[in-house]
Amino acid sequence: MVRECASLAEAQSKRGVVADAISAYGKQLALLAGADPGVLTADIEGVAKAAKGIKDSGGDALFNASKVDALTKVVTIVVELARAGKAQRLTRKVLDEAHEPLATLVEEMKVWTQGTVLPRLKTGVTRREIVLDKGLVPASSAASVPGAREVPGLTYTARLAQFSLAKEIEGLKADQKTAEAFTTTATALVDSHGKLRDLFDSPDQQARLDAVKDFVDKVRALRTAAQSLWLVSHTVMRRTA
């Protein structure tokens, strides 16, 4: 259990770096396009250092070499844009270079969510529902069953446990919705970046600015969804044990 918790924490840490890199990228695009980055913040030096640490470690079975390479590319773009500052203009070339690694990273986060977090939550729900349906429900109503032998305190204790398990199931199902919402938000971000790239050559400057703003909004949404997902993954081992 300790090893599994450590593994989950390490996996979450990698995805946290990915979310930070995407947030930093979104902020730089907003600044270059003259849009308001709003609440997006970016410790670019910290993100670059964390990404280098992942690269030096060689990743793992899921966050493999291709994902490490994608993270490195996004962080490199962010660092170059930040260094250039006002001398840099947002170009189609920047969007083209960033799109594939960005999509790779977002897809990886979705795979981790769907392949690691959601299955653990669903298993936790199933286990509790089995106990509830097969054990506690009959025990809590034992006294009302004709011919059943009453055990002092059993009915009351079973009902308390029944209530507790029902609340746990409710919480796990809410966590499932949080994880599922993250995957939807992540897909919307990649779609938005694709539309921004497609619109960038449009002569309509307002359309381009609106596309940048939409992408920045999607980055903010991903950041919020990721933070909620981290809270879920923090508790998933304890609640699905």
N, C-alpha and C positions, 0 to 999 in steps of 0.2 A: 504493500500500500504506500509506504514512504517513497519507494522508487517510482511508482506510478504518479504520485503527486509531484515529485521533482521533475519528472518527464513532462507532465502537463504544464507546469510552471515555466519550464524552459521553452516549450512550444509556444506558449502565450507570449513570452518575452520576445521571441522572433517576430511574431505577428504584430506586436506592439511597435517594433522598429519599422516594420512595413507601413503601418498606419501613420507613423510619424513622418516617414519619407513621402508618402502620398500627400499628407497635410502640407509639408514644406513645398512640394511641387505646386500644389494648388495656390498657395500664397504667392509664390514667385510669378505664376501666370497672371494672377490678379494684379500684382504690382506692375508688371510689364504692360498690361493692357489698360492700366488706369482705372481698374475696378477696385472696389473696396473689399479687402480680404476679410474684413469683419473680425470674428473671434479666432480666425486661424492664426496659430503661432508656430514658430519653427526655430528650434535650436539646431541650426544647420551643422554646427561643429559637433554637437552631441550625436546627431543622427549619423553623420559621416563616420564618427568613431565607432558607434554601435554596429553600423553596417560592415565596417572593416573587421570588427571582432567576429561577426558571423562568417565573413569570407575566410578569415584566417582559420576558423574552426572547421571549415569544410562542409558546414550544413549538416543535414541528417537524411534519413531515408525519405522523408516527405519533403522537407525543405532542401531539395537536392541542388546540384551544381547549376542547373538551368534557372532555378529560383534565386540562388545567390547571385548569379550573373545579372538577372533582371533587376534585383535590388541595387546592385552596384551601378548599373546604367542609370537608373532613376536618380540615385543620390549624386552621381557625377553630373548629370544635367542640372540638378538643383544647385550644386556648388558653383558650377560655371555661370549660371544665371545670376546668382547672388554676387559673385565676384565682379561680374561685368556691370551690375547695377543699372543706372540710368543709361549707360552707353549701349546696353543690350536692348533690342527690340524683339517682341514676340513674333516669331516667324513660323511658317508652315514646316520648315525643317525641324524646329524644336518639337513640334507636335508629332511629326512623323517618327522621330527618333524615340520619343517617349511612349508612344501608344502601345507598341507590342510588349515592352517590359512592364508597363503599367497594367495591361490586361493580364499578363502572366501572374503578377503579384496578387491582383484582386481575385483571380480564379483560384490561386493557391489558398487564399484565406477562406474562400467559399468551400473548397474541398476539405480543409481542416475542420471547418464548422460542421459540414454535413457528414463527414466521415469519422469525427472524433467526439465533438460536443453533443450533437443531436442523438447519436446512438446511445450514449451514456445516459442522457436524460430519459429517453424512451425506455431503456432497460430499468431505470429507477422507478418509473411509473408502473411498468408491468409487474415488477416484483411486489410493489406495495398493493396493487390491485388484487394480486393472487392471495396475499395474506388477508386482505380485507374481505374478499369474497368467500374464500375457502375456510377461513379460521375465525376471524373476529365477528363477522356478521352472525354466523350461527351461535357463537358463544354469547354474544350480547343479548340474544333472544331465547336463550336456553330455558329460562324459567317459564316461558309461555308455550313451550312445546309439550304437548300431553305426554306424560310418562317420563319426561326428562329428569335426570337426577340433578338437583340443585347443588351447586358448590358455593359455599358462602363467599361473597365478594367477587365471584367470577363475572357475573353479569355487569356490575358497575365498572369493574376494571376493564373489561372488554370494551365497554362503550367509550370509556375515556381513550383507550388505545385506538379505537375505531375513529373517533373524532380527530385524533392526532395524525393518523395516517391519511385521512381524507384531506387535511390541511397540507400535508407534505405533497400529496398528489397534485393538489391545486397549484402549489408553488412550482413544482417541476413542469407542469403544463404551461404555466406562464413563462418559465424560462425557455421552453421549446419555442414559443411564439417569438421571444426575443431573438433567439438564434435564427429562426426562419426569416424574421424581418431583416436581419443583417445581410443575408444572402440576396434578398430583393434589392436592398440599398446598394450593395456592391455591384450588382448587375447594372443598375441605373447609372452608376458613376462611369463605367466603361462606355456605355451607350452615349452618355453625354459628351465624353471626350471624343468619341468618334464623330459625333455631329459637329462639334467645335472644329475638328480637323477638316471636315467636309465643307463647312461654311467659311473657312478662313480665306479662301480665294474669292469670296463673294464681294462685289463692289459696295454692297450695303454695309457700311461701317456699324450702324446700329445693330444689325443682325449679328455681326461678329462680336460686338460688345455684349449683347444679350446672351450669346452662346458661352462666352467666358464666364459671365455671371452665373449662368445655369450650372456650369461645371463646378465653380467655386461653391455654389449651394450644395451640390452633390458631395463634394469633399467634406463640407461641414457635416452633412447628414451621415456620411460614412464614419466620421470621427465620433459622432455621438453614438451611432449604432455599435461601433467597436468598443467604446467604453462600457456600454451596457453588456456587450458580449463578454468582456473581461470579467465583469462582476459575476456573470453566470458561470464562466469557466473556473473562477476562484472557488465557487461553492459546489461545482459538479462532483468532485471526488467525495466530498463529505456527504452530500445529499444522495449520492447514488451508491454508496457503499453497501 
